[in-house]
Amino acid sequence: MMCPRYEEGVETVNHVFKSCPFAKEVLGLVDFPRILSNSIQNMFEWLTWVFNNCPVLQRVSFCCGLWVLWTARNKFMHEHSTRSVVDISRFIQGYIKEIEGVKEKRFSRKELRDHLDCQQNDDELFKLVGQDLEEQKIAFGLAE
């Protein structure tokens, strides 16, 4: 199948995420020059390289970028919906800022009880509130 957006090149996983001009432009605006300049062609090897060589926040941003590109591709294909490269890159950057904000927020027992509107006992709440930083990283998929 040809690239549905540009009607050139065969639409492979590599094309959707790496060689399509749309993907290159989106990922370029999100500021992944090191990732984009990598010459590895195989998708699995490329992803492995990213996870072995990039800092945690860049890996999270990159995965978010791939997810948004895939969603945009599917909406284009199935709903004939288009978003600009700038809109998509801003969405990725905003989503990452939101994740960072959630990661930094630690709830008190009262805030957690109010937020969750739950009737959990103190031991259960302590487990939720008292997680150490490593557990929070794991919960957000940020552990190294």
C-alpha positions as MATLAB code, in Angstrom:
seq = 'MMCPRYEEGVETVNHVFKSCPFAKEVLGLVDFPRILSNSIQNMFEWLTWVFNNCPVLQRVSFCCGLWVLWTARNKFMHEHSTRSVVDISRFIQGYIKEIEGVKEKRFSRKELRDHLDCQQNDDELFKLVGQDLEEQKIAFGLAE';
ca = [
       0.000    0.000    0.000;
       1.238    3.474   -0.855;
       1.635    6.217    1.728;
      -1.920    7.586    2.034;
      -0.773   11.097    2.883;
       1.794   11.618    0.111;
       0.966    8.765   -2.251;
       4.608    7.853   -2.573;
       6.683    5.139   -0.974;
       5.351    1.900    0.397;
       3.657    2.367    3.757;
       5.686    0.210    6.119;
       6.257    0.699    9.831;
       9.589    2.318    8.961;
       7.849    4.675    6.565;
       5.058    5.679    8.991;
       7.455    6.510   11.829;
      10.776    7.328   10.232;
      10.911    8.102    6.521;
       7.537    9.711    5.797;
       8.031   13.481    5.354;
       5.099   14.074    7.727;
       6.693   11.977   10.512;
      10.084   13.604    9.956;
       8.592   17.066   10.230;
       6.564   16.266   13.374;
       9.483   14.601   15.141;
      11.779   17.407   14.003;
       9.521   20.027   15.594;
       9.474   18.056   18.844;
      13.287   18.302   18.725;
      14.650   14.819   18.142;
      17.640   15.626   15.914;
      19.844   12.881   17.379;
      17.119   10.280   16.998;
      16.208   11.367   13.479;
      19.799   11.514   12.290;
      20.417    7.898   13.275;
      21.011    5.808   10.162;
      19.598    2.525   11.503;
      16.876    1.375    9.094;
      15.326   -1.582   10.947;
      12.505   -0.367   13.223;
      13.280   -2.771   16.085;
      16.978   -1.857   16.022;
      16.104    1.849   15.860;
      13.812    1.600   18.905;
      16.431   -0.436   20.762;
      19.029    2.233   19.989;
      16.695    4.987   21.268;
      16.051    3.136   24.527;
      19.734    2.370   25.048;
      21.101    5.830   24.192;
      18.573    8.503   25.126;
      17.641    9.972   28.508;
      14.359    8.925   30.121;
      12.407   12.071   29.285;
      13.460   11.909   25.643;
      12.382    8.251   25.465;
       8.989    9.107   26.955;
       8.587   12.038   24.548;
       9.637    9.850   21.629;
       7.124    7.110   22.517;
       4.427    9.747   22.853;
       5.442   11.048   19.419;
       5.114    7.590   17.869;
       1.724    7.089   19.513;
       0.445   10.448   18.234;
       1.805    9.795   14.732;
       0.030    6.425   14.637;
      -3.212    7.997   15.872;
      -2.961   10.808   13.309;
      -2.300    8.269   10.554;
      -5.339    6.200   11.533;
      -7.602    9.253   11.754;
      -6.370   10.350    8.334;
      -6.994    6.886    6.876;
     -10.329    6.050    8.469;
     -11.961    9.366    9.354;
     -10.380   11.598    6.696;
      -9.331   13.876    9.543;
      -6.150   15.899    9.274;
      -4.125   17.850   11.794;
      -1.208   20.050   10.965;
       2.353   19.134   11.804;
       2.475   22.089   14.213;
      -0.733   20.993   15.995;
       0.575   17.472   16.432;
       3.987   18.596   17.698;
       2.331   21.001   20.174;
       0.066   18.205   21.383;
       3.097   15.973   22.029;
       4.911   18.721   23.926;
       1.793   19.524   25.986;
       1.190   15.880   26.798;
       4.746   15.474   28.071;
       4.387   18.579   30.253;
       1.194   17.102   31.665;
       2.955   13.815   32.469;
       5.768   15.713   34.174;
       3.229   17.650   36.257;
       1.442   14.488   37.377;
       4.755   12.834   38.196;
       5.763   15.750   40.438;
       2.424   15.983   42.250;
       2.275   13.996   45.487;
      -1.081   13.913   47.211;
      -1.633   14.150   50.953;
      -4.020   11.587   52.464;
      -6.853   14.128   52.508;
      -6.191   15.254   48.919;
      -6.046   11.657   47.771;
      -9.237   10.745   49.627;
     -10.993   13.815   48.174;
      -9.524   13.238   44.697;
     -10.449    9.578   44.557;
     -13.662   10.075   46.554;
     -12.979    6.748   48.175;
     -13.565    5.045   51.490;
     -10.212    3.269   51.704;
      -8.668    2.638   55.094;
      -5.498    4.459   56.160;
      -3.242    1.477   55.361;
      -4.434    1.429   51.751;
      -4.086    5.205   51.467;
      -0.605    5.077   52.961;
       0.408    2.556   50.326;
      -0.809    4.922   47.598;
       0.606    8.142   49.088;
       3.795    6.677   50.538;
       5.219    5.242   47.343;
       8.872    6.033   46.968;
      10.158    7.809   43.876;
      11.253    4.575   42.198;
       7.737    3.135   42.441;
       6.321    6.331   40.953;
       8.770    6.112   38.071;
       7.707    2.537   37.425;
       4.022    3.527   37.608;
       4.591    6.158   34.919;
       6.862    3.925   32.844;
       9.835    6.207   33.516;
      12.132    3.782   35.346;
      15.534    3.395   33.800;
];
